[in-house]
Amino acid sequence: MDLTASACRRFTRAIGTYNDHALAQREICQHLARLWSEVEPEPPAGRKILEVGCGGGGLTRWLLARERGGEWVLNDLCESWRPALERLMVGRRATYLFGDAETLPLGEDYGLVATASAVQWLRDQSAFVTKLAHALRPGGLLLLSTFGPDNLKEVRALTGEGLAYAELSSWRRWVERDFVIERLEERFIPLAFADPLEVLRHMRYTGVTGTSSSVWTPGRLNGFLRAYRARFGVADGRVVLTYHPLFVIARRKETIV
């Protein structure tokens, strides 16, 4: 299955609902921005900035709040986000680069490259870290969040389907080749829902599903709902869905491979 094409279809369908339901994604962007402010209390003015997988601008808003960038390049797989991004970037010098970031030329000489909750869809994440290193100038900063193996673990346990998420240790190894790591950490974000059907709605409204080719027959759906409540219910009668974000902030080395 082409995961990037599948992701684009899911996120395009979720454009009208994403912002209201992307609770974990908002928390992830906020935490990545917090870590960035610790590493770089005073961002330098006028540098060139690339954001990969910007979507409707969840992380972009945090970047704009602190960054006095001279030139912005915003990439996303889905061009459907263009109107939202253009509204967000009024008054800024911005270029939009729509398509698969793994295969597109991303440019070079960036002072900052940022990406949140996007690279888990890529086919070769290790090679993509190297690609980002070559896009950055020496000393340039990488801000990255993705997801670890326990992401959406409840749904994976019941369906056997989901993305293959890399461990934090793998990200350390990939990043250390060309970067000096400033921050590397993982968190867990449990979201509570009234019932398992609300979990499925949440995933559809945010586009975070995209690897399943099976059909939800009435029997399969009812079995999923019963099993979810039995295994992942909490004391107040609600059920839990877990997000497992990983965070990387690193500076490009002077010399890279």
LOMIPA-101432 format. One record per residue: residue in three letters; chain; x, y, z of N, C-alpha, C in turn. Coordinates in pm, whole numbers. Atoms other than C-alpha are relative to their C-alpha. Last residue first. Example, Ala and Ser with C-alpha at 12.3 -4.5 7.8 and 13.67 -1.06 7.14 Angstrom:
r,c,n.u,n.v,n.w,ca.u,ca.v,ca.w,c.u,c.v,c.w
SER,A,-82,-119,-6,1367,-106,714,-77,109,73
ALA,A,89,-119,0,1230,-450,780,90,120,0
# end
This chain:
r,c,n.u,n.v,n.w,ca.u,ca.v,ca.w,c.u,c.v,c.w
VAL,A,-32,101,101,2833,1250,516,-65,37,-132
ILE,A,87,116,2,2815,1563,727,37,-92,-114
THR,A,-31,90,111,3055,1839,830,-88,-123,9
GLU,A,-70,-78,103,2957,2138,1043,27,-84,-124
LYS,A,-145,-9,-16,2705,1929,1234,61,82,-112
ARG,A,-81,67,103,2337,2005,1208,147,21,25
ARG,A,-72,-95,88,2175,2103,1534,85,-77,-99
ALA,A,-141,28,25,1913,1882,1703,58,105,-94
ILE,A,-55,-130,38,1565,1890,1854,150,-18,-12
VAL,A,-142,-17,30,1383,1558,1854,27,147,-29
PHE,A,-44,-136,29,1046,1468,2008,152,4,-20
LEU,A,-144,-12,-19,862,1135,2015,43,139,-46
PRO,A,-87,-87,79,483,1116,2051,147,-8,43
HIS,A,-137,19,-51,296,812,2188,96,86,-82
TYR,A,-100,-51,95,-80,870,2152,138,-8,66
THR,A,-131,-52,-37,-311,649,2356,79,49,-121
LEU,A,-83,16,119,-687,597,2314,133,69,28
VAL,A,-124,-75,21,-888,544,2633,61,-34,-136
VAL,A,-107,84,53,-1247,441,2707,117,89,-40
ARG,A,-54,-39,130,-1515,604,2925,106,-100,-45
GLY,A,82,49,109,-1716,437,3200,48,39,-138
ASP,A,118,-86,16,-1573,645,3484,-89,-42,-117
ALA,A,93,5,-113,-1335,368,3594,-128,81,-22
VAL,A,-55,-54,-125,-1165,316,3258,-113,17,100
GLY,A,87,-88,-77,-1250,100,2956,69,46,127
PHE,A,-59,-132,-16,-968,-38,2742,-95,101,65
ARG,A,-145,-2,-25,-1017,-414,2737,54,137,37
ALA,A,-41,100,-99,-1395,-460,2774,147,14,36
ARG,A,50,-39,-132,-1486,-134,2600,47,-98,107
TYR,A,-67,-123,-41,-1261,-212,2306,-45,41,141
ALA,A,-134,33,-48,-1381,-572,2281,73,124,51
ARG,A,9,77,-124,-1747,-471,2260,138,-27,58
LEU,A,52,-88,-105,-1683,-196,2003,-9,-73,134
PHE,A,-102,-97,-38,-1460,-420,1789,-48,86,117
GLY,A,-101,72,-76,-1715,-703,1789,110,92,48
ASN,A,56,30,-131,-1990,-463,1687,99,-76,87
LEU,A,11,-123,-77,-1775,-326,1403,-52,-29,141
ARG,A,-136,-38,-42,-1679,-671,1277,-4,125,87
GLY,A,-49,95,-98,-2042,-785,1274,138,36,53
PRO,A,70,-18,-128,-2168,-469,1105,52,-95,108
THR,A,134,58,5,-1896,-503,837,-70,24,134
TRP,A,66,7,-131,-1605,-261,865,-143,-52,-21
VAL,A,131,-64,-6,-1418,-344,544,-60,-18,139
SER,A,112,87,-32,-1047,-418,528,-127,82,17
SER,A,76,19,123,-787,-206,348,-122,-87,23
SER,A,92,113,8,-636,-62,664,-70,-4,-136
THR,A,-70,121,43,-324,153,660,-94,-116,-22
GLY,A,-40,-3,140,-481,500,667,73,-123,-47
THR,A,0,135,54,-595,606,1009,47,5,-145
VAL,A,-118,73,-48,-482,940,1153,-2,-147,-39
GLY,A,-74,62,109,-720,1141,933,114,-89,44
THR,A,-137,-52,1,-828,1369,1219,85,-63,-109
TYR,A,3,-146,8,-1205,1327,1178,140,62,-4
ARG,A,45,-41,133,-1168,957,1099,7,152,-16
MET,A,-104,38,96,-957,890,1407,-39,40,-142
HIS,A,-118,-85,-20,-1194,1086,1630,108,-31,-104
ARG,A,32,-131,58,-1495,906,1483,120,94,11
LEU,A,-4,13,146,-1334,570,1555,-33,131,-70
VAL,A,-140,20,38,-1266,671,1915,13,-8,-152
GLU,A,-61,-133,2,-1621,805,1947,149,-6,-33
LEU,A,42,-61,126,-1748,460,1850,57,141,-13
PRO,A,-90,35,110,-1537,318,2132,-41,58,-135
ASP,A,18,140,38,-1734,510,2398,92,-29,-120
ALA,A,121,54,-62,-1734,840,2586,-19,-147,-30
PHE,A,118,-18,83,-1376,914,2493,-120,-68,66
ALA,A,118,74,-45,-1060,961,2700,-120,36,-87
LEU,A,124,-75,20,-729,1066,2542,-117,-88,41
PRO,A,123,79,3,-402,926,2678,-121,92,-16
ILE,A,119,-85,-10,-96,1129,2574,-123,-89,-7
PHE,A,123,76,27,234,949,2631,-119,92,27
ARG,A,109,-25,-93,569,1123,2604,-117,-92,-36
GLU,A,130,55,37,905,1062,2442,-101,33,108
GLU,A,86,52,-105,1233,1250,2454,-128,-58,-58
LEU,A,55,124,54,1533,1375,2263,-84,-63,109
ARG,A,109,60,-78,1660,1731,2311,-46,-127,-72
GLU,A,25,-92,-111,1982,1902,2198,-110,-53,92
ILE,A,133,1,-60,2113,1627,1970,-7,95,119
VAL,A,-24,3,-144,2422,1712,1765,-137,15,67
PHE,A,47,-105,-90,2336,1623,1408,59,-18,140
ASP,A,-27,-131,59,2465,1431,1105,-36,117,91
ARG,A,-93,7,112,2492,1069,1219,43,139,-46
GLU,A,-138,-24,-43,2334,1139,1558,101,-7,-114
VAL,A,-27,-144,-12,1989,1176,1402,147,25,32
TRP,A,11,-67,129,1959,819,1275,43,146,9
ARG,A,-106,47,90,2094,661,1594,-5,73,-134
ARG,A,-129,-49,-50,1875,869,1824,113,-37,-97
TRP,A,-9,-142,34,1572,801,1606,130,60,50
SER,A,-28,-8,144,1638,429,1633,13,145,-43
SER,A,-141,33,19,1663,453,2013,38,6,-149
LEU,A,-77,-121,-28,1326,632,2025,149,-26,-25
GLU,A,-31,-27,-140,1171,323,1864,79,131,13
ALA,A,-135,26,-48,1035,330,1509,13,35,148
TYR,A,-65,-115,-62,664,310,1426,138,-41,55
ALA,A,-117,54,-69,535,50,1180,80,117,56
LEU,A,-132,-31,54,193,193,1093,109,-71,81
GLY,A,-56,-128,-41,-129,23,1194,136,21,-64
GLU,A,-38,-90,109,-330,-296,1173,54,130,55
GLY,A,-124,49,58,-369,-597,1405,53,88,-111
THR,A,12,16,145,-732,-490,1456,123,-65,-63
LEU,A,126,62,39,-782,-520,1833,-11,-28,-150
ALA,A,19,126,-72,-427,-459,1957,-125,-74,-47
ARG,A,-88,102,57,-364,-197,1686,-24,-136,66
VAL,A,57,37,130,-668,2,1800,84,-110,-66
GLU,A,127,68,-24,-549,3,2160,-63,-50,-130
LYS,A,-22,142,-30,-190,82,2065,-129,-76,22
LEU,A,129,62,34,-280,410,1896,1,-150,31
ASN,A,100,-93,53,91,501,1928,-126,-75,-45
ASP,A,126,13,-73,274,248,2143,-108,95,-50
PRO,A,70,128,22,554,201,1887,-132,-14,74
GLY,A,-67,122,-38,663,568,1881,-91,-121,-7
PHE,A,67,87,-97,529,871,1700,80,-128,22
THR,A,63,112,69,680,1174,1524,-64,-88,107
SER,A,77,93,-82,807,1514,1630,-58,-107,-90
LEU,A,73,114,56,1087,1710,1474,-79,-71,107
LEU,A,107,25,-96,1261,2045,1518,-87,-110,-59
LEU,A,109,91,37,1593,2058,1331,-96,-14,116
LEU,A,74,71,-103,1824,2358,1379,-111,-86,-61
GLY,A,144,-16,10,2093,2485,1145,-73,-94,94
GLY,A,52,-67,-119,2453,2478,1270,-149,23,-2
PRO,A,-70,41,-123,2582,2396,923,-47,83,119
ARG,A,-136,-51,-4,2308,2487,670,71,-52,125
LEU,A,-39,-100,-100,2006,2262,653,142,50,-23
ALA,A,78,-122,24,1875,2083,343,41,113,94
HIS,A,-55,-66,118,2155,1826,361,-78,126,-36
ALA,A,-133,-51,-36,2055,1737,717,62,74,-118
LEU,A,19,-125,-73,1693,1710,605,133,60,42
LYS,A,44,-102,96,1790,1451,344,-21,134,69
THR,A,-118,-43,76,1986,1256,605,-37,108,-101
VAL,A,-80,-80,-94,1678,1246,829,125,52,-70
PHE,A,58,-133,1,1483,1129,522,71,92,101
ALA,A,-53,-75,114,1717,834,477,-53,143,-2
SER,A,-143,-19,-22,1633,713,829,62,82,-113
GLN,A,-17,-114,-89,1262,770,773,148,28,28
ASP,A,-135,18,-55,1247,543,470,33,120,86
ARG,A,-46,137,22,884,490,356,136,-26,65
LEU,A,-102,15,104,738,807,502,51,-144,-7
TRP,A,60,50,123,407,816,691,105,-33,-107
GLN,A,34,142,-19,578,842,1031,-63,-60,-125
VAL,A,-99,88,64,735,1166,901,-29,-149,22
ALA,A,10,23,144,421,1373,963,92,-111,-50
SER,A,102,104,23,337,1438,1329,-18,-31,-148
ALA,A,74,55,-114,536,1763,1344,-102,-102,-49
THR,A,104,92,44,807,1887,1108,-65,-63,121
ALA,A,93,48,-102,1054,2173,1137,-101,-95,-63
VAL,A,92,95,63,1364,2278,946,-86,-59,110
LEU,A,90,78,-85,1547,2592,1060,-84,-91,-89
GLY,A,-45,-16,-137,1843,2783,917,-82,-80,99
TYR,A,98,-36,-101,1778,2651,569,68,18,135
ASP,A,-41,-121,-72,2059,2657,313,-105,49,98
GLU,A,-114,7,-91,1896,2399,87,23,134,67
GLY,A,-83,-120,-9,1601,2316,-135,110,-18,102
LEU,A,45,-88,-108,1334,2054,-74,77,131,7
PRO,A,-115,-81,-40,1366,1860,-402,-48,105,103
LEU,A,-12,-138,47,1058,1636,-390,136,59,35
THR,A,-47,-4,139,1093,1258,-350,16,142,-54
GLU,A,-109,95,24,1069,1206,25,59,13,-139
ALA,A,-127,-60,-42,868,1526,74,118,-95,-20
ASP,A,-69,93,-88,579,1379,-127,139,54,34
GLY,A,-43,129,52,384,1664,-282,76,-78,105
PHE,A,92,109,-26,300,2031,-235,48,-128,-69
LEU,A,-59,113,70,569,2297,-203,-84,-123,31
TYR,A,71,123,-35,428,2634,-107,49,-113,-90
THR,A,10,87,116,655,2940,-104,-66,-130,45
ALA,A,18,144,-12,613,3210,159,-10,-67,-136
ARG,A,-52,47,128,728,3569,204,3,-153,4
ARG,A,-127,72,-4,506,3667,494,42,-39,-142
GLY,A,-106,-90,-43,233,3934,500,137,-65,11
VAL,A,16,-135,53,-50,3680,488,109,91,57
MET,A,-129,-59,36,93,3341,589,-13,139,-62
LEU,A,-91,-5,-113,-207,3205,780,125,81,-31
ARG,A,57,-93,-98,-458,3287,509,96,19,117
GLU,A,-13,-135,55,-230,3125,251,-60,104,94
LEU,A,-138,-46,-16,-198,2818,470,18,142,-52
ALA,A,-24,-26,-142,-573,2770,503,140,55,23
PRO,A,72,-120,-44,-622,2812,127,24,33,147
ARG,A,-53,-129,46,-335,2569,47,-81,120,49
TRP,A,-26,-90,-113,-449,2277,267,39,141,-44
SER,A,129,-48,-54,-610,2094,-27,20,97,116
GLU,A,17,-140,40,-261,2074,-180,-131,57,50
CYS,A,134,-30,51,-207,1753,17,-16,148,-32
LEU,A,38,95,103,145,1613,69,-127,45,-73
ASP,A,94,102,-46,253,1921,257,-33,-90,-117
ASN,A,28,123,75,547,2156,232,-113,-79,64
LEU,A,94,87,-68,583,2515,348,-35,-118,-90
VAL,A,40,103,96,889,2714,244,-85,-100,76
TRP,A,66,121,-49,932,3037,440,-30,-92,-117
GLU,A,58,77,109,1174,3324,374,-54,-131,57
GLY,A,3,-81,120,1292,3606,600,-67,-70,-115
GLY,A,-62,55,119,1205,3434,924,-13,92,-121
ARG,A,-3,-117,88,1126,3636,1232,69,-39,-131
GLU,A,-101,-3,106,1026,3326,1429,-14,124,-87
ARG,A,-134,-29,-52,853,3330,1765,101,33,-110
ALA,A,5,-76,-124,476,3337,1703,140,42,48
LEU,A,25,-141,30,519,3230,1341,2,87,125
LEU,A,-119,-54,63,676,2901,1448,-16,150,-26
TRP,A,-101,-14,-105,391,2831,1687,130,57,-56
ARG,A,42,-111,-87,135,2902,1415,101,23,112
THR,A,-36,-126,64,325,2678,1171,-35,120,89
LEU,A,-133,-40,-47,294,2386,1412,39,136,-56
GLY,A,-4,17,-145,-82,2355,1362,133,39,61
GLY,A,-79,-102,-70,-67,2505,1013,4,-13,149
GLY,A,70,-128,-9,-338,2329,811,70,105,83
GLY,A,145,12,-13,-110,2043,710,-66,137,-2
CYS,A,56,-108,-82,256,2142,765,-151,-12,19
GLY,A,126,56,-50,404,1814,647,-77,98,85
VAL,A,40,119,75,757,1952,620,-128,-56,62
GLU,A,84,89,-79,829,2306,740,-51,-111,-89
LEU,A,76,103,69,1127,2487,590,-85,-75,102
ILE,A,69,100,-80,1268,2815,720,-76,-97,-91
LYS,A,88,74,90,1524,3058,578,-56,-121,75
ARG,A,-47,126,57,1679,3289,836,-109,-65,-87
GLY,A,-30,0,142,1592,3655,878,43,-132,-60
ALA,A,91,-60,98,1614,3695,1252,46,-29,-142
PRO,A,-61,-103,84,1793,3461,1490,-98,49,-106
PRO,A,-25,44,137,1571,3278,1740,62,111,-84
GLU,A,7,-115,90,1619,3409,2095,28,-45,-142
PRO,A,84,-104,-60,1544,3141,2357,-20,122,-90
GLU,A,-26,-123,76,1680,2865,2129,-89,112,54
VAL,A,-126,14,74,1712,2535,2317,40,132,-66
GLU,A,-108,28,-95,1450,2613,2581,135,-5,-71
SER,A,-27,-124,-72,1219,2783,2328,110,-20,104
TRP,A,-74,-93,87,1248,2477,2103,37,127,75
LEU,A,-138,49,3,1140,2247,2386,88,91,-85
ARG,A,-58,-25,-133,830,2460,2436,145,-46,6
ALA,A,-33,-143,-7,756,2463,2062,63,35,134
LEU,A,-117,-19,86,773,2083,2056,45,145,2
HIS,A,-117,49,-72,538,2076,2355,127,14,-83
GLN,A,-30,-89,-112,284,2302,2189,125,-46,73
CYS,A,-60,-123,55,298,2106,1864,40,96,112
ILE,A,-133,34,52,239,1780,2054,69,124,-55
GLU,A,-89,12,-115,-50,1925,2253,142,-30,-44
ARG,A,-21,-136,-54,-217,2038,1932,96,-4,118
GLN,A,-91,-69,91,-164,1693,1777,27,143,46
ALA,A,-137,43,-28,-318,1527,2081,99,75,-87
LEU,A,-37,-40,-136,-637,1731,2050,145,-37,31
ALA,A,-141,36,-11,-676,1706,1672,57,42,136
HIS,A,-16,132,-61,-1059,1705,1690,146,-40,22
ASP,A,82,16,-119,-1165,2064,1620,29,-129,75
ASN,A,-38,-96,-104,-877,2137,1383,-79,-18,129
TYR,A,-129,25,-64,-928,1820,1179,27,93,119
THR,A,18,44,-139,-1302,1841,1106,131,-4,78
GLY,A,104,-75,-69,-1328,2029,774,-14,-33,147
ILE,A,-32,-144,-7,-993,1907,644,-104,77,81
ALA,A,11,-50,-137,-1065,1542,736,23,150,12
ARG,A,137,18,-48,-1142,1416,384,-21,63,138
THR,A,85,-85,82,-815,1565,261,-144,-10,45
PHE,A,-9,-137,-52,-634,1408,556,-84,97,-83
ARG,A,61,-11,-133,-757,1058,473,0,146,47
ARG,A,145,17,13,-685,1086,99,-68,20,135
CYS,A,56,-119,64,-340,1230,165,-151,-10,-15
ALA,A,6,-108,-98,-260,954,412,-63,124,-60
SER,A,109,31,-91,-348,685,158,-17,111,103
ALA,A,125,-27,74,-125,850,-101,-120,-26,89
THR,A,12,-144,16,160,863,153,-127,36,-76
LEU,A,46,-65,-122,103,505,267,-17,150,-18
ASP,A,-70,-128,1,121,354,-81,-52,82,117
MET,A,84,-120,0,0,0,0,87,125,0
# end
